[in-house]
Amino acid sequence: MIQQSELILNSDGTIFHLHLKPENLADQVILVGDQARVKTVADFFDTIDFSAQNREFHTVTGRYNNQRFSVISTGIGTDNIDIVLNELDALVNIDLEKREIKKEKRSLKIVRIGTSGALQEDIPVNAYVVSQKSIGFDGMLKFYAHSEPFCDLPFEKAFKQFTGWKDTLPDAYVVDASKRLADRFNGAEFRKGVTISAPGFYGPQGRVLRLPLAMPQLNKLIEQFRFEDWKITNFEMESSAIYGLSKMLGHQALTICLIIANRFTGQANENYRPEMKKLIKMVLDCLTK
């Protein structure tokens, strides 16, 4: 039996942060960082049957092309993803009344639609990048036992050696996306890549304002790094935890990002919202084919 302090429920029986009950959650989940983007996604739904909000976590569940979806805002960062993924899994794989893990497990399809900055010159602003691998700079997955079998250890080793990764930084890890989900996005409009999830927007992504960087050359090394046929394509802040926790818990996960800036060329698109709407519609269509 899972203790109350470990699995906290609200007085209405909903799970602590997300304020959801199991029946409120669809098997197909769209994750977005921005609360406002929940409405953008939900506006494409044919019907809406549930909505809830607590703090930065806003959920709308409805139907698109006769398939049920939940769209949930996570806020920014892998720390929030740790909350969201564990609570989503608890909703489907733990009996909340008995506080016992279910014998029959349910697997969710989880797709993050986000914004990102490109790290290669040939990736233009407004491109769509499907993250086949994610590199976690956050260290979050290392707090869970037995994470190594779910990681790409040769890739990790090559990356750390090439960059001269400092022991004082969180231990970087690499996790693959769900191939089954990634195969749904093979169109020419999608670029395949490797995404870094950073635990911050400024220093962890190589931005300098008033504080110097521990590894000022890191972004240049990231741009140059190659492993087999892979190169690192973009920065964002959530994918590594989504991939790692999903694999360990038995869910499928994928991230697709709209490139709104290119760190190599210095270009950016501040008016990216029309492109984001196009991407959301394309993702929903690909998931319901």
Secondary structure, DSSP 4 states (H G I P E B T S, - for coil): ---TTTS-B-TTS-BTTT---GGG--SEEEEESSHHHHHHHHTT-SEEEEEEEETTEEEEEEEETTEEEEEEE--SSHHHHHHHHHHHHHHHHEETTTTEE-SS----EEEEEEEEEE-STTS-TT-EEEEEEEEESS-GGGGSTT-GGGS-HHHHHHHHHHHT--TTSPPPEEEEPPHHHHTT--STTEEEEEEEE-S-SSGGGT--SSSPPSSTTHHHHHHH-EETTEEEEEEESSHHHHHHHHHHHT-EEEEEEEEEEETTT--B-S--HHHHHHHHHHHHHHHT-
